[in-house]
Amino acid sequence: MMGYACIAMENVIKVNKAAISLLMFAVCWTLFMFNPGEYINIASPDSIASDVGAVIEHHLGATATTLFFLMGAMTIVEVVDQNGGFHFVRDALSTKSKRTLLWRIAFMTFFLSAVLDNLTTSIVMIMVLRKLVKNASDRIIYASIVIIAANSGGAFSPIGDVTTIMLWNASLISAGNVIKELFLPSVASLLIPVLMMQFALKGDLEMAENKPLASSAEEFTSKQRKAIFAIGVGGLIFVPIFKSITHLPPFVGILLVLAVLWTVSEVFYADLSKKKDIDGMKKRVSNILTRIDMSTILFFLGILMAVACLEEIGVLAALGTWLNDMSNGNYYTVTGIIGVLSSIVDNVPLVAGCIGMYPLAPDGAMAVDGIFWQLLAYCAGVGGSILIIGSAAGVVVMGLEKISFGWYMKKITPAAFFGYLAGIIVYWLQTLLLF
């Protein structure tokens, strides 16, 4: 609990949450070593270290599938961005009307987030906004809708949010069903905030200076940039299809896409180097890999392995039983509470904890694609929009646009919360009428 509290108060204590999560990982498993025989079968006193090591390696293998998927996806998006693949976003958003821009930003972010991920999409959209909106007070309203739209778009896609990736990797949800069942609730969670927030914007925009995006690439031709975009984004869309065809873990598909994109970009650069001298070729994949945010990867490693320790000693099972008893087994109540908590505590440990707390059942709400897992994907993703610190997208946008916690809570939280509730109601109606 101390570790979770420190992660939630990262901006207050000024200690990176990756460091805290790694500390949690190491401390939890070290304490576990004092009496492992209470939780696992130890063959003999001499085999304690090897037996505990085998348990850790088992959990590390499950964790690694998520980490490799994230690293591959982050690299693919960075390659596309650095080589000018997102020029079309700025062109598609251009308008003079403030309200029209709000709607365009909302839906562009929503659908991009489903294909990329909510964190990367938020960064791309803020970069674009800085080229389109000069007034800072207007821009933070647009930036806030980026947070909500990114989290809503990520919730209905198996690759749009870390939590849906975790549930998908654990084979608790399938790509087709999560899209089919959570699309309408996710749209509802976006529409309500946009409808409420549009009244804060009136008139026409004061356009910002229209310079090229910082990530644009002048080296490649227009056709080559389009090819990079098609392979990168098309490949991300192909990953769920690859999994359904081969039944291999999703990280294999993402690494396949990265390998193809890497090969094609190397061919382009090889051809380019014959025509002109490029100093360092900084946008090659081998160089981009050095700029991947390893602190994020290490945070996920630490938190998932710490949660695995709690699962091993039975804490999560006991917590799940208590939460179930308190809510009288109402899955809407349980997941609704988890969603609100995800606006305070990072949703990654919450979802990881739920995976450990609630065992997969052969049928019913806890079966693959059951109501519980679908609601968990929605609530953990969309609930993070209620407070600005509730999601990775919110924290990043908060830093980029200097949005204060108090301003967001006063101006945006009510709209985000009503949108969150609207999505749950839509899901409930949907289960009654359609499925």
C-alpha positions as CSV (number, residue, x, y, z in Angstrom):
1,M,0.0,0.0,0.0
2,M,2.9,2.4,0.7
3,G,4.2,1.7,-2.7
4,Y,0.9,2.4,-4.4
5,A,0.5,5.6,-2.4
6,C,3.9,6.8,-3.5
7,I,3.1,6.0,-7.2
8,A,-0.2,8.0,-6.9
9,M,1.7,11.0,-5.3
10,E,4.6,10.9,-7.8
11,N,4.2,14.6,-8.6
12,V,4.3,15.4,-4.9
13,I,7.2,13.3,-3.7
14,K,9.2,13.9,-7.0
15,V,10.4,10.3,-7.2
16,N,9.9,8.5,-10.5
17,K,7.2,5.8,-10.2
18,A,9.5,3.3,-12.1
19,A,12.0,3.5,-9.2
20,I,9.2,2.9,-6.7
21,S,7.7,-0.1,-8.6
22,L,11.1,-1.7,-8.9
23,L,11.6,-1.2,-5.2
24,M,8.2,-2.8,-4.6
25,F,9.2,-5.8,-6.8
26,A,12.5,-6.4,-5.0
27,V,11.1,-5.9,-1.4
28,C,8.0,-8.1,-1.9
29,W,10.0,-11.0,-3.3
30,T,12.7,-10.6,-0.6
31,L,10.1,-10.7,2.1
32,F,8.6,-13.7,0.4
33,M,11.9,-15.6,0.8
34,F,11.7,-15.5,4.6
35,N,8.9,-18.2,4.6
36,P,8.2,-19.4,1.1
37,G,7.2,-22.9,2.3
38,E,3.9,-21.5,3.5
39,Y,2.9,-20.6,0.0
40,I,4.7,-23.1,-2.4
41,N,5.8,-26.7,-2.1
42,I,9.4,-26.8,-1.2
43,A,11.1,-30.1,-2.0
44,S,13.9,-29.7,0.6
45,P,15.6,-26.9,2.5
46,D,18.5,-27.0,0.0
47,S,16.1,-26.3,-2.9
48,I,14.4,-23.2,-1.5
49,A,16.3,-20.8,-3.7
50,S,15.8,-22.8,-6.9
51,D,12.1,-23.4,-6.1
52,V,11.4,-19.7,-5.5
53,G,13.5,-18.9,-8.5
54,A,11.3,-21.1,-10.6
55,V,8.1,-19.3,-9.3
56,I,9.6,-15.9,-10.1
57,E,10.6,-17.1,-13.6
58,H,7.1,-18.4,-14.2
59,H,5.6,-14.9,-13.4
60,L,8.4,-13.2,-15.3
61,G,7.6,-15.1,-18.4
62,A,3.9,-13.9,-18.3
63,T,5.1,-10.3,-17.6
64,A,7.6,-10.4,-20.4
65,T,4.9,-11.0,-23.0
66,T,3.3,-7.6,-22.1
67,L,6.7,-5.8,-21.9
68,F,7.8,-7.0,-25.4
69,F,4.5,-6.0,-26.8
70,L,4.8,-2.5,-25.4
71,M,8.4,-2.1,-26.5
72,G,7.5,-3.2,-30.1
73,A,4.4,-1.0,-30.3
74,M,6.3,2.1,-28.9
75,T,9.1,1.6,-31.4
76,I,6.7,1.2,-34.4
77,V,4.8,4.4,-33.5
78,E,8.1,6.3,-32.9
79,V,9.4,5.2,-36.3
80,V,6.2,6.3,-38.1
81,D,6.2,9.7,-36.2
82,Q,9.9,10.4,-36.8
83,N,9.6,9.7,-40.5
84,G,6.6,12.0,-41.1
85,G,3.8,9.5,-41.0
86,F,1.4,11.7,-39.1
87,H,1.4,14.8,-41.4
88,F,-2.2,13.9,-42.4
89,V,-3.4,14.4,-38.8
90,R,-2.7,18.1,-38.9
91,D,-4.2,18.5,-42.3
92,A,-7.4,16.7,-41.3
93,L,-7.9,18.9,-38.2
94,S,-7.4,22.3,-39.8
95,T,-10.5,24.6,-39.3
96,K,-11.3,28.1,-38.0
97,S,-14.2,27.1,-35.8
98,K,-13.4,26.3,-32.2
99,R,-16.3,23.9,-31.7
100,T,-15.6,22.1,-35.0
101,L,-12.0,21.7,-34.0
102,L,-13.1,20.2,-30.6
103,W,-15.2,17.5,-32.3
104,R,-12.5,16.8,-34.9
105,I,-9.9,16.4,-32.2
106,A,-12.2,14.2,-30.1
107,F,-12.9,11.7,-32.8
108,M,-9.4,11.8,-34.4
109,T,-7.9,11.0,-31.0
110,F,-10.5,8.4,-30.3
111,F,-9.8,6.3,-33.4
112,L,-6.1,6.9,-33.4
113,S,-5.9,5.7,-29.8
114,A,-7.6,2.5,-30.7
115,V,-4.9,1.8,-33.3
116,L,-1.8,3.2,-31.6
117,D,-2.2,3.6,-27.9
118,N,-3.6,6.3,-25.6
119,L,-0.2,7.6,-24.4
120,T,1.4,7.9,-27.9
121,T,-1.8,9.3,-29.4
122,S,-1.9,12.0,-26.7
123,I,1.7,13.1,-27.4
124,V,1.0,13.3,-31.2
125,M,-2.2,15.3,-30.7
126,I,-0.6,17.8,-28.4
127,M,2.2,18.3,-30.9
128,V,-0.5,19.0,-33.6
129,L,-2.5,21.3,-31.3
130,R,0.5,23.5,-30.7
131,K,0.5,24.2,-34.5
132,L,-3.2,24.9,-34.6
133,V,-4.2,26.7,-31.4
134,K,-2.3,29.8,-30.2
135,N,-4.4,30.7,-27.2
136,A,-3.2,28.8,-24.1
137,S,-6.6,28.9,-22.3
138,D,-8.3,27.4,-25.3
139,R,-5.6,24.9,-25.9
140,I,-5.9,23.3,-22.4
141,I,-9.6,22.6,-23.1
142,Y,-8.6,20.8,-26.3
143,A,-5.8,19.1,-24.4
144,S,-8.3,17.9,-21.8
145,I,-10.6,16.4,-24.4
146,V,-7.5,14.6,-25.9
147,I,-7.0,12.8,-22.5
148,I,-10.7,11.7,-22.4
149,A,-10.8,10.7,-26.1
150,A,-7.5,8.8,-25.8
151,N,-8.6,6.8,-22.8
152,S,-12.1,6.1,-24.3
153,G,-10.6,5.0,-27.6
154,G,-8.0,2.8,-25.9
155,A,-10.7,1.0,-23.9
156,F,-12.5,-0.7,-26.8
157,S,-9.3,-1.8,-28.6
158,P,-7.1,-4.8,-27.6
159,I,-4.0,-2.7,-28.4
160,G,-5.3,0.7,-27.3
161,D,-4.4,0.7,-23.6
162,V,-1.9,-1.1,-21.5
163,T,-4.8,-2.6,-19.4
164,T,-6.6,-4.1,-22.4
165,I,-3.2,-5.4,-23.7
166,M,-2.8,-7.1,-20.3
167,L,-6.3,-8.7,-20.4
168,W,-5.8,-9.7,-24.0
169,N,-2.4,-11.2,-23.3
170,A,-3.9,-13.2,-20.4
171,S,-6.6,-14.5,-22.8
172,L,-9.4,-13.0,-20.7
173,I,-10.8,-11.0,-23.6
174,S,-10.7,-11.6,-27.4
175,A,-10.0,-8.9,-29.9
176,G,-13.3,-9.2,-31.8
177,N,-15.5,-9.3,-28.8
178,V,-13.9,-6.4,-26.9
179,I,-14.3,-4.2,-30.0
180,K,-18.0,-5.3,-30.5
181,E,-19.1,-5.0,-26.9
182,L,-17.2,-1.9,-25.8
183,F,-17.3,0.3,-28.9
184,L,-20.7,1.9,-28.1
185,P,-20.0,2.4,-24.3
186,S,-16.7,4.0,-25.3
187,V,-18.4,6.4,-27.7
188,A,-20.9,7.3,-25.1
189,S,-18.1,8.1,-22.6
190,L,-16.7,10.5,-25.1
191,L,-19.9,12.1,-26.4
192,I,-21.1,13.4,-23.0
193,P,-17.9,15.3,-22.2
194,V,-17.6,16.8,-25.7
195,L,-21.2,18.0,-25.5
196,M,-20.7,19.5,-22.1
197,M,-17.3,21.1,-22.9
198,Q,-18.2,22.6,-26.3
199,F,-20.1,25.4,-24.5
200,A,-16.7,26.7,-23.1
201,L,-15.6,27.4,-26.7
202,K,-17.1,30.2,-28.9
203,G,-16.1,31.9,-32.1
204,D,-13.1,31.4,-34.4
205,L,-9.6,30.3,-33.6
206,E,-6.6,32.5,-33.5
207,M,-4.3,30.3,-35.6
208,A,-0.8,29.5,-34.3
209,E,2.2,29.9,-36.6
210,N,2.0,27.0,-39.1
211,K,5.5,25.5,-39.0
212,P,6.3,21.9,-39.9
213,L,5.9,19.4,-37.1
214,A,9.1,18.8,-35.2
215,S,8.9,15.1,-36.0
216,S,8.6,15.6,-39.8
217,A,11.2,13.9,-42.0
218,E,12.5,15.7,-45.0
219,E,14.7,12.8,-46.1
220,F,12.0,10.5,-47.4
221,T,9.7,11.2,-50.4
222,S,5.9,11.5,-49.9
223,K,5.4,7.9,-51.2
224,Q,8.0,6.5,-48.8
225,R,6.4,8.3,-45.8
226,K,3.1,6.9,-46.8
227,A,4.6,3.4,-47.1
228,I,6.1,3.8,-43.5
229,F,2.7,4.9,-42.2
230,A,0.9,2.0,-44.0
231,I,3.2,-0.6,-42.7
232,G,3.4,0.7,-39.2
233,V,-0.3,1.5,-38.5
234,G,-1.6,-1.2,-40.8
235,G,0.7,-3.7,-39.0
236,L,-0.7,-2.7,-35.6
237,I,-4.2,-3.3,-37.0
238,F,-3.0,-6.7,-38.3
239,V,-1.7,-7.9,-34.9
240,P,-5.1,-9.1,-33.6
241,I,-5.7,-10.9,-36.9
242,F,-2.2,-12.5,-36.7
243,K,-3.1,-13.8,-33.2
244,S,-6.4,-15.2,-34.3
245,I,-4.8,-17.1,-37.2
246,T,-1.7,-18.4,-35.5
247,H,-2.8,-18.5,-31.9
248,L,0.6,-17.2,-30.9
249,P,1.0,-14.5,-28.2
250,P,0.4,-11.0,-29.4
251,F,4.0,-9.9,-28.8
252,V,5.1,-12.3,-31.6
253,G,2.9,-10.4,-34.1
254,I,4.1,-7.0,-32.9
255,L,7.7,-8.0,-33.3
256,L,6.9,-9.3,-36.8
257,V,5.5,-5.9,-37.7
258,L,8.5,-4.2,-36.2
259,A,10.9,-6.4,-38.2
260,V,9.1,-5.7,-41.5
261,L,9.0,-1.9,-40.8
262,W,12.7,-2.0,-39.8
263,T,13.7,-3.8,-43.0
264,V,11.7,-1.5,-45.3
265,S,13.1,1.6,-43.6
266,E,16.6,0.3,-43.9
267,V,16.1,-0.3,-47.6
268,F,14.8,3.3,-48.0
269,Y,17.8,4.7,-46.1
270,A,20.2,2.5,-48.1
271,D,18.8,4.0,-51.3
272,L,18.9,7.5,-49.8
273,S,22.5,7.2,-48.7
274,K,23.5,6.7,-52.4
275,K,21.9,10.0,-53.3
276,K,23.1,12.3,-50.5
277,D,25.1,12.3,-47.3
278,I,23.0,12.1,-44.2
279,D,24.8,12.8,-41.0
280,G,24.1,10.0,-38.6
281,M,20.7,9.1,-40.0
282,K,19.1,9.8,-36.6
283,K,15.7,8.5,-37.7
284,R,16.8,4.9,-38.4
285,V,15.2,2.3,-36.2
286,S,18.5,1.4,-34.6
287,N,18.8,5.0,-33.3
288,I,15.2,5.4,-32.4
289,L,15.4,2.3,-30.2
290,T,17.8,4.3,-27.9
291,R,15.0,6.9,-27.3
292,I,12.3,4.4,-26.2
293,D,11.1,5.4,-22.7
294,M,12.7,2.6,-20.7
295,S,11.4,4.1,-17.4
296,T,7.9,3.2,-18.5
297,I,8.9,-0.4,-19.4
298,L,10.7,-0.8,-16.0
299,F,7.6,0.6,-14.2
300,F,5.5,-2.1,-15.8
301,L,8.1,-4.7,-14.9
302,G,8.2,-3.7,-11.3
303,I,4.5,-3.3,-10.7
304,L,3.5,-6.5,-12.5
305,M,6.1,-8.6,-10.6
306,A,5.1,-7.0,-7.3
307,V,1.5,-7.9,-7.9
308,A,2.6,-11.4,-8.9
309,C,4.1,-11.8,-5.4
310,L,0.8,-10.6,-3.8
311,E,-1.0,-13.2,-6.0
312,E,1.4,-15.9,-4.9
313,I,0.8,-15.4,-1.2
314,G,-3.0,-15.2,-1.6
315,V,-3.6,-11.5,-0.7
316,L,-5.3,-10.8,-4.0
317,A,-7.7,-13.8,-3.7
318,A,-8.7,-12.6,-0.2
319,L,-9.2,-9.1,-1.5
320,G,-11.3,-10.3,-4.3
321,T,-13.5,-12.3,-2.0
322,W,-14.0,-9.3,0.3
323,L,-14.9,-6.9,-2.6
324,N,-17.3,-9.5,-4.0
325,D,-19.0,-9.9,-0.6
326,M,-19.2,-6.2,0.0
327,S,-20.9,-5.7,-3.4
328,N,-23.1,-8.8,-3.1
329,G,-21.5,-10.2,-6.3
330,N,-22.7,-7.3,-8.4
331,Y,-20.1,-7.0,-11.2
332,Y,-21.2,-3.5,-12.2
333,T,-20.5,-2.3,-8.6
334,V,-17.1,-4.1,-8.4
335,T,-15.8,-2.8,-11.7
336,G,-17.4,0.6,-11.2
337,I,-15.4,1.0,-8.0
338,I,-12.2,-0.2,-9.7
339,G,-12.8,2.4,-12.4
340,V,-13.1,5.2,-9.9
341,L,-10.0,4.0,-8.1
342,S,-8.1,4.0,-11.3
343,S,-8.4,7.8,-11.4
344,I,-6.4,7.9,-8.2
345,V,-4.1,4.8,-8.4
346,D,-2.5,3.8,-11.7
347,N,-4.8,1.4,-13.6
348,V,-2.0,-1.0,-14.4
349,P,-1.6,-2.4,-10.8
350,L,-5.4,-2.4,-10.4
351,V,-5.9,-4.5,-13.4
352,A,-3.0,-6.7,-12.6
353,G,-4.4,-7.2,-9.2
354,C,-7.9,-8.1,-10.6
355,I,-6.3,-10.7,-12.9
356,G,-4.8,-12.3,-9.7
357,M,-7.9,-11.8,-7.6
358,Y,-10.5,-13.3,-9.9
359,P,-9.9,-16.7,-11.5
360,L,-10.9,-17.4,-15.0
361,A,-14.2,-19.5,-15.1
362,P,-15.4,-21.9,-17.8
363,D,-18.6,-20.0,-18.2
364,G,-20.5,-17.0,-16.8
365,A,-19.3,-13.5,-16.0
366,M,-15.8,-14.7,-15.3
367,A,-15.4,-16.7,-18.5
368,V,-13.4,-15.4,-21.5
369,D,-15.2,-12.3,-22.8
370,G,-17.5,-12.4,-19.8
371,I,-19.2,-9.4,-18.4
372,F,-16.7,-8.9,-15.6
373,W,-13.6,-8.8,-17.9
374,Q,-15.3,-6.6,-20.5
375,L,-16.4,-4.1,-17.8
376,L,-13.0,-4.2,-16.2
377,A,-11.4,-3.2,-19.6
378,Y,-13.9,-0.3,-19.9
379,C,-13.9,0.9,-16.3
380,A,-10.1,0.8,-15.8
381,G,-9.4,2.6,-19.1
382,V,-12.2,5.2,-19.1
383,G,-12.1,5.7,-15.3
384,G,-8.6,7.1,-15.6
385,S,-10.0,10.2,-17.2
386,I,-11.9,11.3,-14.1
387,L,-8.7,12.9,-12.6
388,I,-5.8,14.1,-14.6
389,I,-3.4,11.9,-12.7
390,G,-5.5,8.8,-13.4
391,S,-3.8,7.7,-16.6
392,A,-0.5,7.9,-18.4
393,A,-2.1,10.1,-21.1
394,G,-3.3,12.5,-18.4
395,V,0.0,12.7,-16.7
396,V,1.9,13.3,-19.9
397,V,-0.6,16.0,-21.1
398,M,-0.5,17.6,-17.7
399,G,3.3,18.0,-18.0
400,L,3.2,19.2,-21.7
401,E,0.5,21.8,-21.3
402,K,1.1,22.7,-17.6
403,I,-2.5,21.9,-16.7
404,S,-3.1,22.1,-12.9
405,F,-4.7,19.3,-11.0
406,G,-7.3,21.8,-9.4
407,W,-8.3,23.3,-12.8
408,Y,-8.9,19.9,-14.3
409,M,-10.9,18.7,-11.3
410,K,-13.1,21.8,-11.4
411,K,-13.6,22.1,-15.1
412,I,-13.2,18.6,-16.6
413,T,-13.8,16.0,-13.9
414,P,-17.7,16.3,-13.8
415,A,-17.9,15.9,-17.6
416,A,-15.5,12.9,-17.5
417,F,-17.4,11.3,-14.6
418,F,-20.8,11.7,-16.4
419,G,-19.3,10.2,-19.5
420,Y,-17.9,7.3,-17.5
421,L,-21.3,6.5,-16.0
422,A,-23.0,6.9,-19.4
423,G,-20.7,4.2,-20.9
424,I,-21.6,1.8,-18.1
425,I,-25.3,2.4,-18.6
426,V,-24.9,1.9,-22.4
427,Y,-23.1,-1.4,-21.7
428,W,-25.9,-2.5,-19.4
429,L,-28.6,-1.6,-22.0
430,Q,-26.5,-3.3,-24.7
431,T,-26.4,-6.6,-22.7
432,L,-30.1,-6.5,-22.2
433,L,-31.1,-5.7,-25.8
434,L,-28.3,-7.0,-28.1
435,F,-26.3,-9.8,-26.6
